[in-house]
């Protein structure tokens, strides 16, 4: 039986998608833990709140096991976000050509999706209205720390460069 063969360009793209998700996930996690640490909330509690999407209130009694689950779920979601942008960008060249613009829009869309669809449909307990400062800073964080990294890593995945490639490269279909 022969091993699975993946084209080098696809292998490179998958690597950059993974790295983009890890980057966005780390930046988002640093933001959330930093924000709530200033209010006396431990990082473990932040990770347990992610796991609460699956476990519900039981997550907060799960100690380090539920925090570890939350960490894994957080990175899985971030990698999926980066991969979704990169896959869309493969067929929509504007997403690669204008990472600042479309990365910002993607970050806003992700904030809305997570806040108004994913979290309400999850098992996470409802704790009343969030702080206005949390909402405002989360919108900015999703643009800067999630949307932009997803866009820039997708650009790197398909164009092989951070900066502006030659016009001929932009016009070719990546992959």
C-alpha positions as CSV (number, residue, x, y, z in Angstrom):
1,X,0.0,0.0,0.0
2,X,1.4,3.4,-1.0
3,X,1.5,6.3,1.4
4,X,-0.7,9.3,0.9
5,X,0.9,11.8,-1.4
6,X,0.1,15.5,-1.0
7,X,1.2,18.1,-3.4
8,X,3.9,20.4,-1.9
9,X,1.8,23.5,-2.5
10,X,-1.2,22.0,-0.7
11,X,1.1,20.7,2.1
12,X,2.5,24.2,2.5
13,X,-1.0,25.7,2.5
14,X,-2.1,23.3,5.2
15,X,0.9,24.1,7.3
16,X,0.2,27.8,7.1
17,X,-3.5,27.3,7.9
18,X,-2.5,25.4,11.0
19,X,0.0,28.1,12.0
20,X,-2.6,30.8,11.3
21,X,-5.0,29.1,13.6
22,X,-2.4,28.6,16.3
23,X,-1.4,32.3,16.0
24,X,-5.0,33.6,16.1
25,X,-5.9,31.2,18.9
26,X,-2.9,32.2,21.0
27,X,-3.5,35.9,20.5
28,X,-7.2,35.6,21.4
29,X,-6.5,33.5,24.5
30,X,-3.9,36.0,25.7
31,X,-6.4,38.8,25.2
32,X,-9.2,37.0,27.1
33,X,-7.0,35.9,30.0
34,X,-5.4,39.3,30.2
35,X,-8.8,41.1,30.2
36,X,-10.3,38.9,32.8
37,X,-7.1,38.7,35.0
38,X,-7.5,42.4,35.5
39,X,-10.9,41.6,37.1
40,X,-9.5,38.8,39.2
41,X,-10.5,35.8,37.1
42,X,-8.0,33.0,36.8
43,X,-6.9,31.7,33.4
44,X,-8.2,28.2,34.3
45,X,-11.7,29.7,34.6
46,X,-11.4,31.2,31.1
47,X,-10.6,27.8,29.7
48,X,-13.3,26.2,31.6
49,X,-15.8,28.7,30.2
50,X,-14.8,27.5,26.7
51,X,-15.4,23.9,27.8
52,X,-18.7,24.9,29.2
53,X,-19.9,25.1,25.7
54,X,-19.9,21.3,25.7
55,X,-20.1,20.5,29.4
56,X,-22.4,23.2,30.7
57,X,-22.1,24.3,34.3
58,X,-20.2,21.0,35.2
59,X,-17.2,22.5,33.4
60,X,-16.5,24.8,36.3
61,X,-16.2,21.9,38.7
62,X,-13.9,19.9,36.4
63,X,-10.6,21.4,37.4
64,X,-7.7,21.1,35.1
65,X,-9.4,18.4,33.0
66,X,-12.1,20.7,31.9
67,X,-9.6,23.6,31.4
68,X,-7.5,21.3,29.2
69,X,-10.6,20.4,27.2
70,X,-11.4,24.1,26.8
71,X,-7.8,24.8,25.6
72,X,-8.1,22.0,23.0
73,X,-11.6,23.2,21.9
74,X,-10.3,26.8,21.7
75,X,-7.4,25.9,19.3
76,X,-9.6,23.5,17.3
77,X,-12.1,26.4,16.7
78,X,-9.2,28.8,15.9
79,X,-7.7,26.4,13.4
80,X,-11.1,25.9,11.8
81,X,-11.5,29.6,11.5
82,X,-8.1,30.1,9.8
83,X,-8.7,27.1,7.5
84,X,-12.1,28.4,6.5
85,X,-10.7,31.8,5.5
86,X,-7.8,30.2,3.7
87,X,-10.1,27.8,1.7
88,X,-12.4,30.7,0.8
89,X,-9.4,32.8,-0.2
90,X,-8.1,30.1,-2.5
91,X,-11.1,30.8,-4.8
92,X,-11.7,34.5,-4.1
93,X,-8.5,36.3,-4.9
94,X,-9.6,39.6,-3.3
95,X,-9.3,37.9,0.1
96,X,-5.6,37.4,-0.6
97,X,-5.1,40.7,-2.2
98,X,-6.7,42.8,0.5
99,X,-5.9,41.1,3.9
100,X,-6.4,44.2,6.0
101,X,-9.9,44.9,4.7
102,X,-11.2,41.3,4.4
103,X,-9.5,40.1,7.5
104,X,-11.2,42.9,9.5
105,X,-14.6,41.9,8.0
106,X,-13.9,38.3,8.7
107,X,-13.0,39.1,12.3
108,X,-16.3,41.0,12.7
109,X,-18.2,38.1,11.1
110,X,-16.5,35.7,13.5
111,X,-17.4,37.8,16.5
112,X,-21.1,37.9,15.4
113,X,-21.1,34.2,14.6
114,X,-19.6,33.2,18.0
115,X,-21.7,35.7,20.0
116,X,-25.1,35.3,18.4
117,X,-25.1,31.8,17.1
118,X,-22.4,29.4,18.6
119,X,-22.5,30.5,22.2
120,X,-26.3,30.8,22.4
121,X,-26.7,27.3,20.9
122,X,-24.0,25.8,23.2
123,X,-24.5,24.3,26.7
124,X,-22.7,27.3,28.2
125,X,-24.7,28.8,31.1
126,X,-26.1,32.3,30.6
127,X,-24.7,34.8,33.1
128,X,-26.7,38.0,32.2
129,X,-25.5,40.8,30.0
130,X,-21.8,41.0,29.3
131,X,-19.8,44.1,30.3
132,X,-19.9,46.8,27.5
133,X,-16.1,47.1,27.8
134,X,-15.8,43.3,27.2
135,X,-18.1,43.6,24.1
136,X,-16.2,46.6,22.6
137,X,-12.8,45.2,23.3
138,X,-13.8,41.7,21.9
139,X,-15.0,43.3,18.7
140,X,-11.6,45.0,18.3
141,X,-9.8,41.8,19.3
142,X,-11.6,39.7,16.8
143,X,-10.6,42.1,14.0
144,X,-6.9,42.6,15.1
145,X,-6.1,39.3,16.8
146,X,-8.2,36.8,14.9
147,X,-9.4,38.2,11.5
148,X,-6.1,39.8,10.5
149,X,-3.9,36.8,11.4
150,X,-6.3,34.5,9.5
151,X,-6.1,36.7,6.4
152,X,-2.3,37.1,6.5
153,X,-1.6,33.4,7.1
154,X,-4.0,32.5,4.2
155,X,-2.1,34.9,2.0
156,X,1.1,33.2,3.0
157,X,-0.4,29.8,2.5
158,X,-1.5,30.4,-1.1
159,X,0.9,33.1,-2.4
160,X,4.0,31.9,-0.5
161,X,4.7,35.5,0.6
162,X,3.7,38.1,3.2
163,X,4.0,41.1,0.9
164,X,2.6,42.0,-2.5
165,X,3.4,39.4,-5.1
166,X,3.8,40.2,-8.8
167,X,0.4,40.8,-10.5
168,X,0.8,37.6,-12.6
169,X,1.0,35.6,-9.4
170,X,-2.2,37.2,-8.1
171,X,-4.1,36.4,-11.3
172,X,-3.2,32.7,-11.2
173,X,-5.3,30.3,-9.2
174,X,-3.3,29.2,-6.2
175,X,-2.7,25.5,-5.6
